[in-house]
Amino acid sequence: MVTKEEIMKIAILSKLFVADDEIDKLTKDMGEIISFADTINNAADEGGDFDNINNLSNVLRDDEVVPSFEREKILQNAKDSDSGCFLVKNIMK
């Protein structure tokens, strides 16, 4: 259980102003937060394997080298090219 003194100490260390009429509500809220954290910490861990809960396997295919188009054929309709590469207009100003 969190006490009013602990709340005031935390407020001083945090350099926060806590009005006297807010201390009771803040003490209650902090107690509930700590109680919830304790509930989570005490939750039973069944040790289940969550890495592959849907029993999926790798569906990716192996990489294969396949023939490509000739560079000259690809660039034949390019407006501008240089050293086998497309030249594009610079739009940065």
MOPAC internal coordinates of N, CA, C and O (Angstrom, degrees):
PM7 1SCF
backbone

  N    0.0000 0     0.00 0     0.00 0    0    0    0
  C    1.4553 1     0.00 0     0.00 0    1    0    0
  C    1.5204 1   108.98 1     0.00 0    2    1    0
  O    1.2310 1   120.90 1   -43.40 1    3    2    1
  N    1.2939 1   115.88 1   136.60 1    3    2    1
  C    1.4564 1   122.52 1   179.28 1    5    3    2
  C    1.5189 1   108.43 1   -87.89 1    6    5    3
  O    1.2310 1   121.23 1   -43.15 1    7    6    5
  N    1.3189 1   115.26 1   136.85 1    7    6    5
  C    1.4653 1   119.63 1  -179.51 1    9    7    6
  C    1.5258 1   110.68 1  -102.23 1   10    9    7
  O    1.2310 1   121.32 1   -16.66 1   11   10    9
  N    1.3254 1   115.09 1   163.34 1   11   10    9
  C    1.4680 1   120.27 1   178.24 1   13   11   10
  C    1.5223 1   110.86 1   -62.44 1   14   13   11
  O    1.2310 1   120.77 1   144.61 1   15   14   13
  N    1.3247 1   116.13 1   -35.39 1   15   14   13
  C    1.4590 1   120.17 1   179.95 1   17   15   14
  C    1.5307 1   110.88 1   -64.74 1   18   17   15
  O    1.2310 1   120.68 1   141.01 1   19   18   17
  N    1.3332 1   116.30 1   -38.99 1   19   18   17
  C    1.4682 1   119.69 1   178.56 1   21   19   18
  C    1.5269 1   110.97 1   -66.50 1   22   21   19
  O    1.2310 1   120.48 1   141.10 1   23   22   21
  N    1.3319 1   116.68 1   -38.90 1   23   22   21
  C    1.4613 1   120.37 1   177.69 1   25   23   22
  C    1.5239 1   110.27 1   -62.85 1   26   25   23
  O    1.2310 1   120.45 1   136.99 1   27   26   25
  N    1.3205 1   116.75 1   -43.01 1   27   26   25
  C    1.4660 1   120.19 1   179.25 1   29   27   26
  C    1.5278 1   111.19 1   -65.62 1   30   29   27
  O    1.2310 1   120.32 1   141.08 1   31   30   29
  N    1.3268 1   116.99 1   -38.92 1   31   30   29
  C    1.4601 1   121.05 1   178.62 1   33   31   30
  C    1.5308 1   110.31 1   -64.32 1   34   33   31
  O    1.2310 1   120.53 1   136.90 1   35   34   33
  N    1.3447 1   116.59 1   -43.10 1   35   34   33
  C    1.4630 1   120.72 1   178.09 1   37   35   34
  C    1.5241 1   110.05 1   -63.93 1   38   37   35
  O    1.2310 1   120.25 1   138.92 1   39   38   37
  N    1.3304 1   117.13 1   -41.08 1   39   38   37
  C    1.4622 1   120.80 1   179.69 1   41   39   38
  C    1.5252 1   110.87 1   -62.81 1   42   41   39
  O    1.2310 1   120.50 1   138.49 1   43   42   41
  N    1.3228 1   116.66 1   -41.51 1   43   42   41
  C    1.4692 1   120.12 1   179.22 1   45   43   42
  C    1.5236 1   110.70 1   -65.96 1   46   45   43
  O    1.2310 1   120.41 1   135.23 1   47   46   45
  N    1.3395 1   116.82 1   -44.77 1   47   46   45
  C    1.4679 1   120.18 1   178.95 1   49   47   46
  C    1.5217 1   111.64 1   -63.78 1   50   49   47
  O    1.2310 1   120.57 1   147.67 1   51   50   49
  N    1.3406 1   116.52 1   -32.33 1   51   50   49
  C    1.4604 1   120.97 1  -179.56 1   53   51   50
  C    1.5213 1   112.26 1   -86.87 1   54   53   51
  O    1.2310 1   120.91 1   176.23 1   55   54   53
  N    1.3119 1   115.86 1    -3.77 1   55   54   53
  C    1.4705 1   122.16 1  -177.36 1   57   55   54
  C    1.5251 1   111.12 1    58.15 1   58   57   55
  O    1.2310 1   121.30 1  -137.33 1   59   58   57
  N    1.3448 1   115.12 1    42.67 1   59   58   57
  C    1.4513 1   122.22 1   177.45 1   61   59   58
  C    1.5168 1   109.75 1  -110.45 1   62   61   59
  O    1.2310 1   121.08 1   -35.75 1   63   62   61
  N    1.3219 1   115.54 1   144.25 1   63   62   61
  C    1.4528 1   119.72 1   175.01 1   65   63   62
  C    1.5202 1   108.56 1   -92.91 1   66   65   63
  O    1.2310 1   120.56 1   -52.74 1   67   66   65
  N    1.3258 1   116.54 1   127.26 1   67   66   65
  C    1.4567 1   121.83 1   176.71 1   69   67   66
  C    1.5185 1   107.19 1  -121.48 1   70   69   67
  O    1.2310 1   121.42 1   -60.76 1   71   70   69
  N    1.3272 1   114.90 1   119.24 1   71   70   69
  C    1.4615 1   119.36 1   179.81 1   73   71   70
  C    1.5260 1   109.72 1   -69.25 1   74   73   71
  O    1.2310 1   120.94 1   -28.08 1   75   74   73
  N    1.3279 1   115.81 1   151.92 1   75   74   73
  C    1.4608 1   120.94 1  -178.25 1   77   75   74
  C    1.5255 1   112.43 1   -59.12 1   78   77   75
  O    1.2310 1   120.21 1   145.18 1   79   78   77
  N    1.3425 1   117.20 1   -34.82 1   79   78   77
  C    1.4619 1   119.32 1  -178.82 1   81   79   78
  C    1.5319 1   112.49 1   -77.02 1   82   81   79
  O    1.2310 1   119.47 1   170.30 1   83   82   81
  N    1.3433 1   118.61 1    -9.70 1   83   82   81
  C    1.4631 1   122.16 1   178.76 1   85   83   82
  C    1.5302 1   112.87 1   -96.40 1   86   85   83
  O    1.2310 1   120.04 1   167.38 1   87   86   85
  N    1.3165 1   117.54 1   -12.62 1   87   86   85
  C    1.4639 1   121.00 1  -174.04 1   89   87   86
  C    1.5323 1   111.71 1   -63.67 1   90   89   87
  O    1.2310 1   120.05 1   136.29 1   91   90   89
  N    1.3313 1   117.51 1   -43.71 1   91   90   89
  C    1.4668 1   120.02 1  -178.96 1   93   91   90
  C    1.5240 1   111.56 1   -61.32 1   94   93   91
  O    1.2310 1   120.29 1   133.11 1   95   94   93
  N    1.3288 1   117.04 1   -46.89 1   95   94   93
  C    1.4585 1   120.55 1  -179.82 1   97   95   94
  C    1.5263 1   110.46 1   -65.24 1   98   97   95
  O    1.2310 1   120.02 1   137.91 1   99   98   97
  N    1.3267 1   117.56 1   -42.09 1   99   98   97
  C    1.4566 1   121.65 1   179.47 1  101   99   98
  C    1.5267 1   111.25 1   -64.45 1  102  101   99
  O    1.2310 1   120.30 1   141.09 1  103  102  101
  N    1.3218 1   117.04 1   -38.91 1  103  102  101
  C    1.4628 1   121.35 1   177.51 1  105  103  102
  C    1.5247 1   110.50 1   -63.33 1  106  105  103
  O    1.2310 1   120.44 1   136.72 1  107  106  105
  N    1.3306 1   116.76 1   -43.28 1  107  106  105
  C    1.4615 1   121.25 1   178.53 1  109  107  106
  C    1.5289 1   110.60 1   -64.44 1  110  109  107
  O    1.2310 1   120.17 1   134.37 1  111  110  109
  N    1.3304 1   117.28 1   -45.63 1  111  110  109
  C    1.4735 1   121.24 1  -179.39 1  113  111  110
  C    1.5223 1   111.69 1   -62.70 1  114  113  111
  O    1.2310 1   120.16 1   136.15 1  115  114  113
  N    1.3242 1   117.30 1   -43.85 1  115  114  113
  C    1.4677 1   120.49 1   179.52 1  117  115  114
  C    1.5257 1   110.78 1   -64.56 1  118  117  115
  O    1.2310 1   120.29 1   142.30 1  119  118  117
  N    1.3153 1   117.04 1   -37.70 1  119  118  117
  C    1.4608 1   120.65 1   176.89 1  121  119  118
  C    1.5240 1   111.50 1   -62.03 1  122  121  119
  O    1.2310 1   120.67 1   138.67 1  123  122  121
  N    1.3424 1   116.32 1   -41.33 1  123  122  121
  C    1.4639 1   120.24 1   178.79 1  125  123  122
  C    1.5316 1   111.49 1   -67.03 1  126  125  123
  O    1.2310 1   120.43 1   141.65 1  127  126  125
  N    1.3234 1   116.78 1   -38.35 1  127  126  125
  C    1.4659 1   120.61 1   178.48 1  129  127  126
  C    1.5211 1   110.27 1   -63.95 1  130  129  127
  O    1.2310 1   120.22 1   134.18 1  131  130  129
  N    1.3167 1   117.19 1   -45.82 1  131  130  129
  C    1.4633 1   120.99 1  -179.82 1  133  131  130
  C    1.5219 1   110.74 1   -66.64 1  134  133  131
  O    1.2310 1   120.22 1   142.27 1  135  134  133
  N    1.3285 1   117.18 1   -37.73 1  135  134  133
  C    1.4640 1   120.74 1   176.89 1  137  135  134
  C    1.5284 1   110.82 1   -62.73 1  138  137  135
  O    1.2310 1   120.29 1   138.18 1  139  138  137
  N    1.3226 1   117.05 1   -41.82 1  139  138  137
  C    1.4608 1   121.12 1   178.30 1  141  139  138
  C    1.5295 1   110.64 1   -64.61 1  142  141  139
  O    1.2310 1   120.36 1   137.85 1  143  142  141
  N    1.3328 1   116.91 1   -42.15 1  143  142  141
  C    1.4677 1   120.38 1   178.29 1  145  143  142
  C    1.5260 1   110.29 1   -62.84 1  146  145  143
  O    1.2310 1   119.68 1   140.43 1  147  146  145
  N    1.3236 1   118.22 1   -39.57 1  147  146  145
  C    1.4657 1   121.45 1   177.34 1  149  147  146
  C    1.5315 1   110.72 1   -63.95 1  150  149  147
  O    1.2310 1   120.06 1   141.64 1  151  150  149
  N    1.3323 1   117.49 1   -38.36 1  151  150  149
  C    1.4591 1   121.16 1   177.84 1  153  151  150
  C    1.5225 1   110.35 1   -61.39 1  154  153  151
  O    1.2310 1   120.58 1   136.52 1  155  154  153
  N    1.3170 1   116.50 1   -43.48 1  155  154  153
  C    1.4661 1   120.22 1   178.97 1  157  155  154
  C    1.5233 1   110.54 1   -65.75 1  158  157  155
  O    1.2310 1   120.15 1   137.06 1  159  158  157
  N    1.3235 1   117.32 1   -42.94 1  159  158  157
  C    1.4666 1   120.65 1   179.98 1  161  159  158
  C    1.5208 1   112.24 1   -63.36 1  162  161  159
  O    1.2310 1   120.06 1   148.35 1  163  162  161
  N    1.3164 1   117.49 1   -31.65 1  163  162  161
  C    1.4540 1   120.89 1  -177.50 1  165  163  162
  C    1.5286 1   113.58 1   -90.80 1  166  165  163
  O    1.2310 1   120.27 1  -178.41 1  167  166  165
  N    1.3177 1   117.09 1     1.59 1  167  166  165
  C    1.4667 1   120.31 1  -179.94 1  169  167  166
  C    1.5264 1   109.17 1   -63.85 1  170  169  167
  O    1.2310 1   121.29 1   -41.74 1  171  170  169
  N    1.3210 1   115.15 1   138.26 1  171  170  169
  C    1.4643 1   120.54 1  -178.48 1  173  171  170
  C    1.5212 1   109.62 1   -71.32 1  174  173  171
  O    1.2310 1   121.37 1   -44.97 1  175  174  173
  N    1.3087 1   114.99 1   135.03 1  175  174  173
  C    1.4595 1   121.08 1   176.33 1  177  175  174
  C    1.5174 1   107.13 1  -100.40 1  178  177  175
  O    1.2310 1   120.90 1   -66.25 1  179  178  177
  N    1.3113 1   115.89 1   113.75 1  179  178  177
  C    1.4577 1   120.12 1  -177.40 1  181  179  178
  C    1.5083 1   112.29 1   -77.94 1  182  181  179
  O    1.2310 1   120.36 1   172.51 1  183  182  181
  N    1.3245 1   116.91 1    -7.49 1  183  182  181
  C    1.4630 1   119.97 1   178.29 1  185  183  182
  C    1.5073 1   113.18 1    71.76 1  186  185  183
  O    1.2310 1   120.25 1  -158.37 1  187  186  185
  N    1.3213 1   117.12 1    21.63 1  187  186  185
  C    1.4574 1   120.68 1  -179.86 1  189  187  186
  C    1.5242 1   111.14 1   -69.70 1  190  189  187
  O    1.2310 1   121.40 1   -25.47 1  191  190  189
  N    1.3141 1   114.94 1   154.53 1  191  190  189
  C    1.4507 1   121.16 1   179.06 1  193  191  190
  C    1.5269 1   108.42 1   -89.69 1  194  193  191
  O    1.2310 1   120.33 1   -69.43 1  195  194  193
  N    1.3230 1   116.97 1   110.57 1  195  194  193
  C    1.4545 1   121.41 1  -178.50 1  197  195  194
  C    1.5211 1   112.32 1   -98.96 1  198  197  195
  O    1.2310 1   119.95 1  -178.15 1  199  198  197
  N    1.3292 1   117.70 1     1.85 1  199  198  197
  C    1.4526 1   119.94 1  -178.42 1  201  199  198
  C    1.5148 1   112.23 1   -67.75 1  202  201  199
  O    1.2310 1   120.11 1   144.63 1  203  202  201
  N    1.3149 1   117.39 1   -35.37 1  203  202  201
  C    1.4483 1   120.28 1  -175.42 1  205  203  202
  C    1.5199 1   109.81 1  -141.77 1  206  205  203
  O    1.2310 1   120.58 1  -115.07 1  207  206  205
  N    1.3288 1   116.49 1    64.93 1  207  206  205
  C    1.4563 1   120.05 1  -174.59 1  209  207  206
  C    1.5265 1   112.48 1   -73.74 1  210  209  207
  O    1.2310 1   119.96 1   161.74 1  211  210  209
  N    1.3328 1   117.68 1   -18.26 1  211  210  209
  C    1.4657 1   120.63 1   179.39 1  213  211  210
  C    1.5212 1   112.77 1   -99.86 1  214  213  211
  O    1.2310 1   120.03 1  -174.47 1  215  214  213
  N    1.3330 1   117.56 1     5.53 1  215  214  213
  C    1.4607 1   123.25 1  -179.95 1  217  215  214
  C    1.5255 1   112.53 1    53.66 1  218  217  215
  O    1.2310 1   120.55 1  -135.65 1  219  218  217
  N    1.3261 1   116.55 1    44.35 1  219  218  217
  C    1.4580 1   121.31 1   178.53 1  221  219  218
  C    1.5141 1   109.75 1   -87.76 1  222  221  219
  O    1.2310 1   121.12 1   -29.94 1  223  222  221
  N    1.3123 1   115.47 1   150.06 1  223  222  221
  C    1.4609 1   119.93 1   174.89 1  225  223  222
  C    1.5198 1   108.25 1  -119.59 1  226  225  223
  O    1.2310 1   120.77 1   -12.30 1  227  226  225
  N    1.3097 1   116.12 1   167.70 1  227  226  225
  C    1.4416 1   121.35 1  -178.32 1  229  227  226
  C    1.5294 1   109.06 1   -65.04 1  230  229  227
  O    1.2310 1   120.58 1   -57.95 1  231  230  229
  N    1.3162 1   116.49 1   122.05 1  231  230  229
  C    1.4556 1   120.82 1  -177.77 1  233  231  230
  C    1.5283 1   111.87 1  -106.20 1  234  233  231
  O    1.2310 1   120.08 1  -169.85 1  235  234  233
  N    1.3203 1   117.46 1    10.15 1  235  234  233
  C    1.4506 1   120.64 1   179.83 1  237  235  234
  C    1.5122 1   110.30 1   -81.52 1  238  237  235
  O    1.2310 1   120.55 1   -34.85 1  239  238  237
  N    1.3020 1   116.56 1   145.15 1  239  238  237
  C    1.4553 1   120.77 1   179.40 1  241  239  238
  C    1.5257 1   109.51 1   -86.52 1  242  241  239
  O    1.2310 1   120.51 1   -18.82 1  243  242  241
  N    1.3087 1   116.64 1   161.18 1  243  242  241
  C    1.4553 1   121.77 1   176.22 1  245  243  242
  C    1.5228 1   109.30 1   -71.92 1  246  245  243
  O    1.2310 1   120.49 1   -33.95 1  247  246  245
  N    1.3311 1   116.68 1   146.05 1  247  246  245
  C    1.4547 1   121.21 1   175.56 1  249  247  246
  C    1.5182 1   109.68 1   -70.79 1  250  249  247
  O    1.2310 1   121.15 1   -45.38 1  251  250  249
  N    1.3183 1   115.40 1   134.62 1  251  250  249
  C    1.4549 1   120.86 1   178.06 1  253  251  250
  C    1.5191 1   108.67 1  -130.37 1  254  253  251
  O    1.2310 1   120.33 1   -41.65 1  255  254  253
  N    1.3221 1   116.98 1   138.35 1  255  254  253
  C    1.4492 1   121.77 1   175.63 1  257  255  254
  C    1.5218 1   107.48 1   -81.71 1  258  257  255
  O    1.2310 1   120.89 1   -56.82 1  259  258  257
  N    1.3318 1   115.90 1   123.18 1  259  258  257
  C    1.4606 1   121.10 1   179.67 1  261  259  258
  C    1.5204 1   108.54 1  -124.51 1  262  261  259
  O    1.2310 1   120.30 1   -26.62 1  263  262  261
  N    1.3082 1   117.03 1   153.38 1  263  262  261
  C    1.4588 1   119.54 1   179.69 1  265  263  262
  C    1.5218 1   111.52 1   -62.90 1  266  265  263
  O    1.2310 1   120.78 1   -32.77 1  267  266  265
  N    1.3175 1   116.11 1   147.23 1  267  266  265
  C    1.4518 1   122.09 1   179.69 1  269  267  266
  C    1.5264 1   108.89 1  -116.77 1  270  269  267
  O    1.2310 1   120.71 1    -5.23 1  271  270  269
  N    1.3192 1   116.25 1   174.77 1  271  270  269
  C    1.4550 1   119.94 1   175.37 1  273  271  270
  C    1.5162 1   109.73 1   -71.12 1  274  273  271
  O    1.2310 1   120.31 1   -24.02 1  275  274  273
  N    1.3218 1   117.01 1   155.98 1  275  274  273
  C    1.4578 1   121.05 1   175.88 1  277  275  274
  C    1.5233 1   109.09 1   -71.26 1  278  277  275
  O    1.2310 1   121.00 1   -38.38 1  279  278  277
  N    1.3097 1   115.69 1   141.62 1  279  278  277
  C    1.4504 1   120.95 1  -176.86 1  281  279  278
  C    1.5246 1   111.71 1   -58.73 1  282  281  279
  O    1.2310 1   120.02 1   138.46 1  283  282  281
  N    1.3154 1   117.57 1   -41.54 1  283  282  281
  C    1.4634 1   120.39 1  -179.06 1  285  283  282
  C    1.5321 1   111.36 1   -62.67 1  286  285  283
  O    1.2310 1   120.89 1   142.34 1  287  286  285
  N    1.3242 1   115.91 1   -37.66 1  287  286  285
  C    1.4586 1   120.12 1   179.50 1  289  287  286
  C    1.5279 1   110.75 1   -67.96 1  290  289  287
  O    1.2310 1   120.37 1   142.43 1  291  290  289
  N    1.3247 1   116.90 1   -37.57 1  291  290  289
  C    1.4706 1   120.88 1   178.82 1  293  291  290
  C    1.5253 1   109.97 1   -66.68 1  294  293  291
  O    1.2310 1   120.04 1   140.25 1  295  294  293
  N    1.3285 1   117.52 1   -39.75 1  295  294  293
  C    1.4593 1   121.60 1  -174.68 1  297  295  294
  C    1.5272 1   113.51 1   -87.47 1  298  297  295
  O    1.2310 1   119.26 1   178.50 1  299  298  297
  N    1.3333 1   119.02 1    -1.50 1  299  298  297
  C    1.4552 1   120.11 1  -174.45 1  301  299  298
  C    1.5282 1   113.00 1   -63.55 1  302  301  299
  O    1.2310 1   119.56 1   152.76 1  303  302  301
  N    1.3217 1   118.45 1   -27.24 1  303  302  301
  C    1.4694 1   121.23 1   179.21 1  305  303  302
  C    1.5275 1   112.89 1  -102.12 1  306  305  303
  O    1.2310 1   120.32 1  -175.01 1  307  306  305
  N    1.3295 1   116.99 1     4.99 1  307  306  305
  C    1.4621 1   119.56 1   180.00 1  309  307  306
  C    1.5207 1   109.60 1   -72.45 1  310  309  307
  O    1.2310 1   120.82 1   -42.41 1  311  310  309
  N    1.3150 1   116.04 1   137.59 1  311  310  309
  C    1.4589 1   120.40 1   178.72 1  313  311  310
  C    1.5234 1   109.87 1   -64.61 1  314  313  311
  O    1.2310 1   120.44 1   133.21 1  315  314  313
  N    1.3350 1   116.77 1   -46.79 1  315  314  313
  C    1.4641 1   122.26 1   178.76 1  317  315  314
  C    1.5160 1   108.93 1  -134.83 1  318  317  315
  O    1.2310 1   120.56 1   -41.01 1  319  318  317
  N    1.3359 1   116.53 1   138.99 1  319  318  317
  C    1.4598 1   120.87 1   175.11 1  321  319  318
  C    1.5162 1   108.36 1  -146.28 1  322  321  319
  O    1.2310 1   121.39 1   -22.48 1  323  322  321
  N    1.3226 1   114.95 1   157.52 1  323  322  321
  C    1.4655 1   120.78 1   179.46 1  325  323  322
  C    1.5159 1   108.12 1  -151.13 1  326  325  323
  O    1.2310 1   120.33 1   -53.48 1  327  326  325
  N    1.3191 1   116.98 1   126.52 1  327  326  325
  C    1.4650 1   123.57 1   178.21 1  329  327  326
  C    1.5245 1   111.99 1    53.30 1  330  329  327
  O    1.2310 1   120.30 1  -141.21 1  331  330  329
  N    1.3323 1   117.03 1    38.79 1  331  330  329
  C    1.4535 1   120.47 1   177.23 1  333  331  330
  C    1.5131 1   114.20 1    79.10 1  334  333  331
  O    1.2310 1   119.39 1  -163.73 1  335  334  333
  N    1.3263 1   118.77 1    16.27 1  335  334  333
  C    1.4712 1   122.21 1  -179.47 1  337  335  334
  C    1.5184 1   109.56 1  -125.39 1  338  337  335
  O    1.2310 1   120.48 1   -28.41 1  339  338  337
  N    1.3297 1   116.68 1   151.59 1  339  338  337
  C    1.4535 1   121.48 1   174.31 1  341  339  338
  C    1.5190 1   109.14 1   -70.41 1  342  341  339
  O    1.2310 1   119.91 1   -41.45 1  343  342  341
  N    1.3224 1   117.78 1   138.55 1  343  342  341
  C    1.4581 1   122.04 1   170.32 1  345  343  342
  C    1.5181 1   107.02 1  -100.85 1  346  345  343
  O    1.2310 1   120.93 1   -48.58 1  347  346  345
  N    1.2941 1   115.83 1   131.42 1  347  346  345
  C    1.4626 1   120.60 1  -179.77 1  349  347  346
  C    1.5153 1   109.65 1  -121.91 1  350  349  347
  O    1.2310 1   121.42 1   -25.89 1  351  350  349
  N    1.3086 1   114.88 1   154.11 1  351  350  349
  C    1.4514 1   121.37 1  -178.69 1  353  351  350
  C    1.5309 1   109.56 1   -72.41 1  354  353  351
  O    1.2310 1   120.49 1   -45.41 1  355  354  353
  N    1.3193 1   116.68 1   134.59 1  355  354  353
  C    1.4555 1   122.21 1   176.84 1  357  355  354
  C    1.5178 1   108.26 1   -78.78 1  358  357  355
  O    1.2310 1   120.24 1   -61.84 1  359  358  357
  N    1.3287 1   117.15 1   118.16 1  359  358  357
  C    1.4703 1   120.13 1  -178.66 1  361  359  358
  C    1.5187 1   112.42 1  -100.17 1  362  361  359
  O    1.2310 1   120.08 1   179.43 1  363  362  361
  N    1.3140 1   117.45 1    -0.57 1  363  362  361
  C    1.4730 1   120.87 1   179.46 1  365  363  362
  C    1.5118 1   108.66 1   -79.03 1  366  365  363
  O    1.2310 1   120.38 1   -46.06 1  367  366  365
  N    1.2994 1   116.88 1   133.94 1  367  366  365
  C    1.4661 1   120.66 1  -179.62 1  369  367  366
  C    1.4884 1   110.37 1  -113.51 1  370  369  367
  O    1.2310 1   120.10 1   180.00 1  371  370  369

